[in-house]
Every structure is written in structure tokens, then in C-alpha cells.
Amino acid sequence: MPSSSKNVTPDAPARVPVPSPGVALAWLLFIAYLATVITVAVLGEPMQWMVPALGVLPLAAGVLLVVGMIRELRKWVSLRRHGVTVTAVWSGYKSKKRRFVFADAEGTQHEFLSRHHLAAEIQVTYDPRDPRRTYSPMPLLPRVIETVGGVIFTGVFLALGIALVPVQLFLVLFG
């Protein structure tokens, strides 16, 4: 009689985890960046290595902003697919944000904080597995301003971070 449906032999080869293409690309870019900083430090003038080293600051800020945008987008898509939409009622202010209260399917009260909604009642979509994960469509004007501002702000940081390192490397090697 077989003991289980999973028969694992002791001499079975272990699976080596393969990183996703995004992780592999991130490591490749980090190694290339580190090689650039080391090259500038070795071949350049004293303290010249700080320019590409400082280039990582706006690059890191830009990457963090992009990661935040991607997380919000994933949350929005997930809640649009699997969320439950209810009416939330304004109940005052909390930390300079408007506080809206809604009840989940079991009748438990939850809150949604917003800087953009001015109505007395709004529609809120929440995750039934975790009602703290909420989303409510923003009015058009604040959404456009936030999106355009976020794209410009993120683009500036990414451009600065990406430009500082190669320019400095070029100046050290050929200037």
C-alpha cells in the first residue's frame, strides 16, 4: 500500500530557484553600477567617485516611486476584480484627511481616509479577505494632477540617477 501520492526519493536532485527576469536585470544593473563607481574611484581624481555614488540617490528615489505606483496599480486591479463595493459615509476628520466609515459583509465597521473626496457619501471597494485594503475612485481633476505630477517627478529622479553615472564614467575615461 503506497504511503502517499508524493514519492520523493532521497537521491532526487534539488530544484535550484531561478530568479525572475526582473530580479536578474536588477542585479545586473547593480553590478554594472558598482563597477562604474569603482572604475571612477580608481581612474578618476580624488573624490570624483562621489558623483556616481550620489547618482544612486535620485535613482533610488525614482525606483521607489515607480514601485509605489506599481503597488497601487496592482491593488487597484485586484480590488476591481475581487473587491466588494459599498457606500461609505463621511464621519469627520482624522489627520487632516476626511474619514469615511463603511461596514463589511459581516457588519464590522471600517474606515477609509481621503484627501480628495468632498461628498458626504462615496463608493468604496474593499478586499473581503482584508477590509483594510480599500480603494475609491478619485475625482477626475485630482487624479489627473496627481498622475501628471507623479510621472514628471518620477521621470526627473530617474533621469538624474541614470544620467549621472554614465556621464561621469565618460568624463573619467575619455575626458
Salt bridges, closest charged atoms under 4 A:
ASP104 OD2 - HIS110 NE2 2.95
GLU111 OE2 - LYS94 NZ 2.88
GLU111 OE1 - ARG99 NE 2.52
ASP127 OD1 - ARG129 NE 3.35
ASP127 OD2 - ARG133 NH1 3.00
ASP130 OD1 - ARG132 NE 3.09
GLU146 OE1 - HIS116 NE2 3.53
GLU146 OE2 - ARG143 NH1 3.83
